[in-house]
Amino acid sequence: MTSRKRRRHPIKISGLIISFIIITVLLLFAKTLFTKAQSSEEPKHRKPVLALNHLLSNEKSELPETKKLDGYIKQFMRQWGIKGASVAIMQDDRLIYAKGYGWADEEDSVKTEVRHIFRIASVSKLITAVTVMKLVEKGILKLDQKPFAKGGLMDIPEFSEIKDKRVRDITIEELLRHRGGFSRRGGDPMFIPNIIRNRMKLDSAPKTDDIIRYVLSRNLSYQPGNGTKYSNFGYVLLSRIIEQATGIPYESYVKNVILAPIGIYDMHIAKNFHDQKFPNEVRYYEPKDELLIESFDGSGIMCPKCYGGNDVAGLSGAGGWVASPSELVKFLASIDGRPGIPNILSPESIKIMTTADAQHLPIGWAKARPNGDWIRTGTLSGMSAMIKCQKDGLTWVFLANTSSWKGARFPKIVEGMFNKAFSRMDSLPQRDLFNITSEEYSETDLQSEDEE
C-alpha cells in the first residue's frame, strides 16, 4: 500500500506544476491585453486637449488676404475698449479663418489665442434649442407637448404647487419661441437670486428647481401662445425638461449626445468666479464705471457682475455655456442645412427653427431675416457674442471678453463692422481648417497644454 502511494505522489506534483504554468501564462496574457486596452483608451482621455480650438493657432491665420480684416478688428477693439476677442469665419462649411486678438488676461500677460474659450451668454439658447429639436426627431419630445399638464414630464411633486393654472397649457414650442406667458416683470428671475432666496426663505442661493418653484408661485404675464416676451427662464425650464425627458443632467446630455458626435469637446457650462475658470478660459472685463453688486450666493459680499454678481452657471441652457469661435462654427456647420458637413438635424427641423414672422421668433436663433440670414447674439457683463449665418454661405463668430455700455445693442455694432470689413476684402482664403489633424499638433504644444 505504501509503494502505491509513492507512485501517485509524483503524478500529483506534476499536475500542480502544469496548473501553475497554465495559470501563469493566462495571467501574463491577461496583463498584455489590459495594457493594450489602456493604451487604446488614452486618446479618449485626451479628447478635450485635442479639440479643434487646441489644434489651431493665430499663426495659421496670418494671411495676406486677411490683413484688411485684421486692421478693421483691431481698430474696432481700440474704439470700443475691448481687451480681447476671438473670431472664426466659415465659407460653405469650410473653416477659413480663426484668430484671437488682444488680451485673454491682461493682468497675467496672456495674449488671446484660438484655443481660448469665452462665455457665450444667450448663444447658449441655440445649443438648447438644437438639443430639444433632436429629442423631437427621436420621438422623445413633441413640439405641442405640454410639460406641466396632468401626467406630463414636469407634473412631479417638486412642481405640484402652481398658482396660475394656465401654466399647464404651455407647450414646448411656446417655450422655444418665448411665448410661454413668462416675462421679466418684477425682474428677470434668473438675475434676482437674493430676492428669491429671501422670499422663499432659503438658506443658500436658489438652485434651478427653487427658481422654477418661485416662478410657478406667481401669475403668468399673458396667456401662453398669445404674445411674445423674451424669457431666459423659459430656456432654463427647457434645460430642466431635457433632464426629465432623458434622465441625464443637461450638460452631460448635450456634451455626450449632441456635441461629442460632431467632434466638439471644449464647450462647458461656465463657472461663476475667476478662480474657478477653465484653464484656457479668458478673463472678463466690465466698463470702468460698472457698479459692484451683492454676490448671488447670499454671502453679502459686493463683487463685479461678471464674477459672482450674476449666477452664470445657473443660467444653464439659457446663457451658461463657454466655447471657442472655432468650435461654434463647427456646431453651426452641423445645423445650417448645407451639404458640406453632415447635419445633425433634418431639413424639416432646420426649417421649423428658422421660420419666423412679426409675432413669432425663430427657435434658438435671435433673428431669421427674410433675406435668409440667421443671427444669434449674447450679452452679459464682461462679454459680448455675435453669430451670423449668411445666405451667401459666409458664417462668422465674434466673441469678446469685455462688455460695452451699449449692452444688448452692441452686437449690432459688431455686425456693422464685419459687413464693412468683408466689403473691402479682395478675396477670402481658399482652404479648410476643419481638416487639420492631431498629427499637425506638435508634442511641444501637447506638453504646454498639459502643464497649463
SEDOVEX-167001 format. One record per residue (C-alpha): residue number from 0; residue in one letter; x, y, z. Coordinates in Angstrom, 2 decimals. Example, Ala and Ser with C-alpha at 12.3 -4.5 7.8 and 13.67 -1.06 7.14 Angstrom:
BEGIN
n res east north up
0 A 12.30 -4.50 7.80
1 S 13.67 -1.06 7.14
This chain:
BEGIN
n res east north up
0 M 0.00 0.00 0.00
1 T 2.87 2.32 0.80
2 S 4.52 1.73 -2.56
3 R 1.31 2.60 -4.45
4 K 1.04 5.95 -2.63
5 R 4.61 6.79 -3.58
6 R 3.84 6.14 -7.26
7 R 0.85 8.54 -7.18
8 H 2.72 11.38 -5.42
9 P 4.97 12.37 -8.40
10 I 1.90 12.44 -10.62
11 K 0.14 14.86 -8.20
12 I 3.19 17.11 -8.03
13 S 3.48 17.19 -11.83
14 G -0.18 18.16 -12.13
15 L 0.30 21.09 -9.77
16 I 3.30 22.29 -11.75
17 I 1.37 22.12 -15.01
18 S -1.57 24.01 -13.46
19 F 0.80 26.67 -12.14
20 I 2.37 27.11 -15.58
21 I -1.03 27.41 -17.26
22 I -2.28 29.99 -14.72
23 T 0.95 31.99 -15.08
24 V 0.64 32.06 -18.87
25 L -3.00 33.12 -18.63
26 L -2.14 35.91 -16.20
27 L 0.63 37.19 -18.45
28 F -1.74 37.09 -21.43
29 A -4.40 38.96 -19.49
30 K -1.86 41.58 -18.43
31 T -0.85 42.10 -22.07
32 L -4.46 42.58 -23.11
33 F -5.09 45.01 -20.24
34 T -2.01 47.06 -21.18
35 K -3.15 47.26 -24.80
36 A -6.65 48.27 -23.68
37 Q -5.21 51.03 -21.52
38 S -3.12 52.26 -24.43
39 S -6.11 52.29 -26.80
40 E -8.14 54.36 -24.31
41 E -5.55 57.12 -23.96
42 P -6.89 59.22 -26.87
43 K -10.33 59.27 -25.21
44 H -8.84 60.90 -22.13
45 R -7.04 63.46 -24.32
46 K -10.08 64.44 -26.37
47 P -10.58 67.79 -24.59
48 V -6.91 68.68 -25.30
49 L -7.33 67.77 -28.96
50 A -10.46 69.83 -29.51
51 L -10.40 71.87 -32.71
52 N -9.52 75.12 -30.95
53 H -6.44 73.42 -29.46
54 L -5.31 72.22 -32.88
55 L -5.26 75.73 -34.33
56 S -3.20 78.84 -33.63
57 N -3.18 82.52 -34.57
58 E -0.20 81.86 -36.78
59 K -2.27 79.67 -39.13
60 S -4.45 82.70 -39.96
61 E -1.68 85.24 -40.55
62 L -2.53 85.61 -44.23
63 P -2.04 88.36 -46.84
64 E -5.71 88.27 -47.90
65 T -6.96 88.87 -44.33
66 K -4.76 91.87 -43.45
67 K -7.61 94.30 -44.07
68 L -9.87 92.27 -41.81
69 D -7.20 92.31 -39.08
70 G -6.99 96.08 -39.36
71 Y -10.74 96.56 -39.01
72 I -10.98 94.26 -35.99
73 K -8.03 95.88 -34.19
74 Q -9.35 99.38 -34.85
75 F -12.82 98.33 -33.64
76 M -11.37 96.91 -30.42
77 R -9.44 100.14 -29.74
78 Q -12.53 102.23 -30.43
79 W -14.73 100.25 -28.02
80 G -12.13 99.45 -25.38
81 I -12.26 95.68 -25.91
82 K -9.46 93.86 -24.09
83 G -9.64 90.61 -26.03
84 A -11.64 89.00 -28.82
85 S -11.66 85.89 -30.98
86 V -13.03 85.37 -34.49
87 A -13.84 82.37 -36.67
88 I -15.05 82.54 -40.27
89 M -16.55 79.75 -42.34
90 Q -17.36 79.73 -46.06
91 D -19.69 76.99 -47.34
92 D -18.91 74.76 -44.34
93 R -15.14 75.31 -44.70
94 L -13.34 76.93 -41.77
95 I -11.17 79.51 -43.48
96 Y -10.08 81.74 -40.60
97 A -9.65 81.52 -36.81
98 K -7.72 84.04 -34.78
99 G -7.54 85.69 -31.37
100 Y -6.86 89.38 -30.73
101 G -5.70 91.42 -27.75
102 W -5.56 90.14 -24.19
103 A -7.07 86.93 -22.90
104 D -5.81 88.04 -19.49
105 E -4.04 91.38 -19.35
106 E -3.06 91.04 -15.69
107 D -1.20 87.80 -16.41
108 S 0.07 88.99 -19.82
109 V -1.73 86.25 -21.74
110 K -2.49 87.08 -25.37
111 T -5.73 85.78 -26.89
112 E -5.22 82.63 -28.94
113 V -7.60 80.42 -30.91
114 R -7.59 77.91 -28.06
115 H -9.22 80.33 -25.60
116 I -12.86 79.87 -24.63
117 F -15.35 82.60 -23.73
118 R -18.75 82.84 -22.10
119 I -21.34 82.97 -24.88
120 A -24.44 84.08 -22.92
121 S -27.65 83.71 -24.95
122 V -25.90 81.95 -27.81
123 S -26.43 79.05 -25.38
124 K -30.12 79.11 -26.32
125 L -29.24 77.87 -29.78
126 I -27.48 74.84 -28.28
127 T -30.51 74.11 -26.09
128 A -32.94 74.55 -28.97
129 V -30.99 72.13 -31.17
130 T -31.00 69.59 -28.33
131 V -34.77 69.88 -27.96
132 M -35.30 69.54 -31.72
133 K -33.11 66.44 -31.74
134 L -35.25 64.94 -28.97
135 V -38.33 65.77 -31.05
136 E -36.84 63.94 -34.02
137 K -36.19 60.93 -31.79
138 G -39.81 60.95 -30.63
139 I -38.83 61.64 -27.02
140 L -40.43 65.10 -27.05
141 K -43.12 66.79 -29.15
142 L -43.38 70.48 -30.01
143 D -47.04 70.57 -28.97
144 Q -46.32 68.66 -25.76
145 K -47.47 70.33 -22.53
146 P -44.84 69.54 -19.87
147 F -46.93 70.74 -16.91
148 A -50.17 69.07 -17.98
149 K -51.54 66.33 -15.73
150 G -49.26 63.35 -16.19
151 G -46.75 65.47 -18.11
152 L -42.97 65.44 -17.79
153 M -42.96 68.27 -15.25
154 D -46.05 67.11 -13.36
155 I -43.89 65.92 -10.49
156 P -44.05 66.53 -6.71
157 E -41.35 69.22 -6.86
158 F -43.61 71.41 -9.01
159 S -47.04 70.50 -7.70
160 E -47.90 73.98 -6.43
161 I -48.88 76.03 -9.48
162 K -50.65 79.33 -8.86
163 D -51.66 80.13 -12.45
164 K -53.29 77.04 -13.96
165 R -52.56 78.37 -17.46
166 V -49.03 77.04 -16.89
167 R -50.45 73.57 -17.64
168 D -51.25 74.75 -21.18
169 I -47.72 75.87 -22.09
170 T -46.20 73.87 -24.95
171 I -42.56 73.16 -25.66
172 E -42.73 75.15 -28.88
173 E -44.10 78.14 -26.98
174 L -41.11 77.96 -24.63
175 L -38.75 77.74 -27.59
176 R -40.32 80.82 -29.20
177 H -40.61 82.88 -25.98
178 R -44.42 82.63 -25.95
179 G -44.87 80.74 -22.68
180 G -46.51 83.58 -20.73
181 F -43.38 84.46 -18.75
182 S -41.92 87.95 -18.66
183 R -39.33 89.98 -16.78
184 R -41.98 91.98 -14.92
185 G -40.74 92.29 -11.37
186 G -37.25 91.34 -12.52
187 D -35.79 88.55 -14.59
188 P -35.98 85.53 -12.25
189 M -32.53 84.44 -13.46
190 F -30.97 87.68 -12.15
191 I -32.68 88.22 -8.78
192 P -31.26 85.34 -6.71
193 N -31.22 87.20 -3.43
194 I -34.83 88.32 -3.78
195 I -35.87 84.73 -4.48
196 R -33.76 83.44 -1.59
197 N -35.38 85.88 0.84
198 R -38.94 85.36 -0.37
199 M -38.62 81.58 -0.32
200 K -36.71 81.64 2.96
201 L -33.85 79.59 1.57
202 D -30.59 79.02 3.44
203 S -28.47 79.39 0.31
204 A -28.57 80.64 -3.26
205 P -31.61 79.33 -5.19
206 K -30.99 76.36 -7.44
207 T -32.83 75.68 -10.70
208 D -35.74 73.88 -9.05
209 D -36.06 76.67 -6.46
210 I -36.33 79.24 -9.24
211 I -38.90 77.14 -11.09
212 R -40.98 76.83 -7.90
213 Y -40.71 80.59 -7.36
214 V -41.97 81.38 -10.85
215 L -44.79 78.83 -10.55
216 S -45.91 80.58 -7.38
217 R -46.67 83.72 -9.40
218 N -49.14 84.60 -12.14
219 L -48.19 84.49 -15.80
220 S -47.96 87.82 -17.60
221 Y -50.18 86.71 -20.50
222 Q -51.98 83.73 -21.97
223 P -49.42 81.23 -23.31
224 G -49.24 81.46 -27.09
225 N -50.92 84.89 -27.23
226 G -47.83 87.05 -27.00
227 T -44.04 87.13 -27.17
228 K -41.80 88.17 -24.28
229 Y -38.13 87.25 -24.30
230 S -37.58 84.82 -21.45
231 N -34.32 83.49 -20.07
232 F -36.38 81.48 -17.61
233 G -38.17 79.71 -20.46
234 Y -34.87 78.26 -21.68
235 V -33.78 77.27 -18.18
236 L -37.11 75.45 -17.99
237 L -36.31 73.74 -21.31
238 S -32.95 72.65 -19.85
239 R -34.80 71.05 -16.95
240 I -37.27 69.41 -19.35
241 I -34.34 67.85 -21.22
242 E -33.21 66.34 -17.93
243 Q -36.66 64.98 -17.16
244 A -37.04 63.52 -20.65
245 T -33.63 61.84 -20.75
246 G -32.86 61.11 -17.12
247 I -29.43 62.68 -17.68
248 P -28.10 66.04 -16.38
249 Y -28.48 68.76 -19.01
250 E -24.77 69.48 -19.54
251 S -23.85 65.80 -19.74
252 Y -26.59 65.04 -22.25
253 V -25.65 67.94 -24.53
254 K -21.94 67.13 -24.39
255 N -22.26 63.38 -24.95
256 V -25.23 63.16 -27.31
257 I -25.13 66.43 -29.29
258 L -21.59 67.82 -29.23
259 A -19.16 64.90 -28.98
260 P -20.60 63.03 -32.00
261 I -19.81 66.04 -34.20
262 G -16.29 66.42 -32.81
263 I -16.85 69.22 -30.28
264 Y -15.09 68.66 -26.95
265 D -14.30 72.06 -25.40
266 M -17.72 73.51 -24.61
267 H -18.80 73.57 -20.97
268 I -21.20 75.20 -18.55
269 A -19.38 78.18 -17.07
270 K -18.16 78.72 -13.53
271 N -19.01 81.89 -11.64
272 F -15.73 83.10 -10.16
273 H -12.37 83.85 -11.72
274 D -10.52 81.28 -9.60
275 Q -12.92 78.59 -10.89
276 K -12.44 79.30 -14.58
277 F -11.30 76.68 -17.07
278 P -7.53 76.61 -17.78
279 N -7.94 78.09 -21.27
280 E -10.78 80.48 -20.42
281 V -10.30 84.23 -20.76
282 R -10.61 86.83 -18.01
283 Y -13.70 89.07 -18.23
284 Y -13.72 92.86 -18.11
285 E -16.51 95.32 -17.36
286 P -16.64 99.06 -18.11
287 K -14.70 101.06 -15.53
288 D -17.85 102.72 -14.18
289 E -19.70 99.42 -13.66
290 L -21.05 99.24 -10.11
291 L -20.43 96.29 -7.80
292 I -23.48 94.30 -6.73
293 E -24.23 91.82 -3.97
294 S -22.97 88.30 -4.69
295 F -25.61 85.85 -5.92
296 D -24.56 83.29 -3.28
297 G -26.04 85.24 -0.38
298 S -22.67 85.92 1.25
299 G -23.34 89.67 1.25
300 I -20.03 90.33 -0.48
301 M -20.05 93.08 -3.09
302 C -18.48 91.92 -6.34
303 P -18.45 92.52 -10.12
304 K -21.45 91.22 -12.01
305 C -19.19 89.04 -14.14
306 Y -17.54 87.41 -11.13
307 G -20.19 86.49 -8.61
308 G -22.79 89.18 -9.09
309 N -24.68 87.02 -11.59
310 D -25.11 83.25 -11.33
311 V -23.80 82.50 -14.82
312 A -23.62 78.74 -14.20
313 G -27.27 78.83 -13.09
314 L -28.27 80.17 -16.50
315 S -27.50 76.71 -17.90
316 G -29.20 76.33 -21.29
317 A -30.30 79.97 -21.36
318 G -26.85 81.50 -21.12
319 G -24.37 79.35 -19.26
320 W -22.08 77.86 -21.90
321 V -18.44 78.72 -22.65
322 A -16.99 77.97 -26.08
323 S -14.46 79.00 -28.70
324 P -15.46 80.56 -32.04
325 S -13.87 77.70 -33.98
326 E -15.99 75.06 -32.25
327 L -19.06 77.26 -32.51
328 V -18.77 77.47 -36.29
329 K -18.30 73.70 -36.37
330 F -21.58 73.43 -34.47
331 L -23.23 75.84 -36.90
332 A -22.00 73.80 -39.85
333 S -23.93 70.86 -38.39
334 I -27.25 72.73 -38.29
335 D -27.11 75.04 -41.33
336 G -28.64 72.69 -43.90
337 R -25.64 72.97 -46.21
338 P -24.14 69.84 -47.80
339 G -20.51 70.41 -46.86
340 I -20.74 68.88 -43.37
341 P -23.44 66.35 -42.36
342 N -26.26 67.96 -40.43
343 I -27.46 66.59 -37.11
344 L -30.99 67.90 -37.73
345 S -33.34 67.12 -40.57
346 P -34.13 69.78 -43.20
347 E -37.64 69.97 -41.72
348 S -36.32 70.72 -38.22
349 I -33.93 73.36 -39.56
350 K -36.82 74.98 -41.43
351 I -39.00 75.00 -38.30
352 M -36.21 76.62 -36.28
353 T -35.63 79.38 -38.84
354 T -39.30 80.16 -39.58
355 A -40.32 83.47 -38.06
356 D -42.67 86.41 -38.54
357 A -43.71 89.56 -36.73
358 Q -45.48 87.56 -34.00
359 H -43.20 84.53 -33.78
360 L -39.48 84.47 -33.02
361 P -37.35 81.75 -34.58
362 I -36.35 78.79 -32.40
363 G -32.94 79.21 -30.77
364 W -31.93 81.98 -33.16
365 A -32.48 85.64 -32.26
366 K -33.40 86.60 -35.83
367 A -34.19 84.76 -39.04
368 R -34.29 87.55 -41.59
369 P -36.38 87.43 -44.79
370 N -33.15 87.57 -46.84
371 G -32.08 84.21 -45.41
372 D -29.57 85.47 -42.83
373 W -29.71 83.93 -39.34
374 I -28.40 85.76 -36.28
375 R -27.75 84.84 -32.67
376 T -26.38 87.29 -30.11
377 G -25.36 87.09 -26.48
378 T -24.64 89.71 -23.85
379 L -23.62 89.52 -20.20
380 S -21.43 91.68 -18.01
381 G -17.86 91.09 -19.12
382 M -18.58 89.70 -22.57
383 S -20.36 90.03 -25.89
384 A -21.11 87.50 -28.62
385 M -22.31 87.73 -32.20
386 I -23.05 84.94 -34.69
387 K -24.21 85.41 -38.26
388 C -25.02 82.73 -40.83
389 Q -25.43 84.49 -44.17
390 K -27.47 83.28 -47.09
391 D -24.38 83.58 -49.31
392 G -22.64 80.82 -47.37
393 L -20.47 83.06 -45.18
394 T -20.73 82.34 -41.43
395 W -18.80 84.13 -38.71
396 V -18.49 84.24 -34.93
397 F -17.17 87.10 -32.81
398 L -16.59 86.70 -29.06
399 A -15.25 89.43 -26.77
400 N -14.21 89.29 -23.12
401 T -15.29 92.89 -22.48
402 S -18.79 94.27 -22.11
403 S -19.89 97.58 -23.60
404 W -22.07 100.32 -22.21
405 K -24.21 99.67 -25.29
406 G -25.31 96.40 -23.72
407 A -27.57 94.22 -25.88
408 R -27.26 96.76 -28.74
409 F -23.53 96.18 -29.09
410 P -23.70 93.03 -31.31
411 K -25.50 95.11 -33.95
412 I -22.47 97.41 -34.00
413 V -20.21 94.38 -34.34
414 E -22.25 93.23 -37.34
415 G -21.80 96.60 -38.98
416 M -18.04 96.41 -38.58
417 F -17.87 92.95 -40.18
418 N -20.16 93.95 -43.06
419 K -17.84 96.85 -43.82
420 A -14.69 94.74 -43.48
421 F -15.96 91.98 -45.79
422 S -16.99 94.54 -48.40
423 R -13.42 95.86 -48.52
424 M -11.68 92.49 -48.78
425 D -10.46 91.45 -52.22
426 S -10.71 87.71 -51.57
427 L -11.20 85.09 -48.87
428 P -8.77 82.27 -48.03
429 Q -9.37 79.11 -50.04
430 R -8.79 76.33 -47.52
431 D -10.46 74.28 -44.79
432 L -9.03 74.32 -41.27
433 F -11.58 71.69 -40.24
434 N -9.28 69.20 -41.96
435 I -6.41 69.85 -39.56
436 T -5.32 66.65 -37.81
437 S -3.77 65.93 -34.45
438 E -0.53 64.94 -36.23
439 E -0.06 68.62 -37.07
440 Y -0.20 69.46 -33.38
441 S 3.35 69.26 -32.06
442 E 4.41 67.36 -28.97
443 T 5.58 70.69 -27.54
444 D 2.06 72.07 -27.85
445 L 0.61 68.99 -26.14
446 Q 3.07 69.35 -23.28
447 S 2.31 73.03 -22.78
448 E -1.44 72.33 -22.66
449 D -0.91 69.61 -20.04
450 E 1.10 71.99 -17.88
451 E -1.41 74.82 -18.09
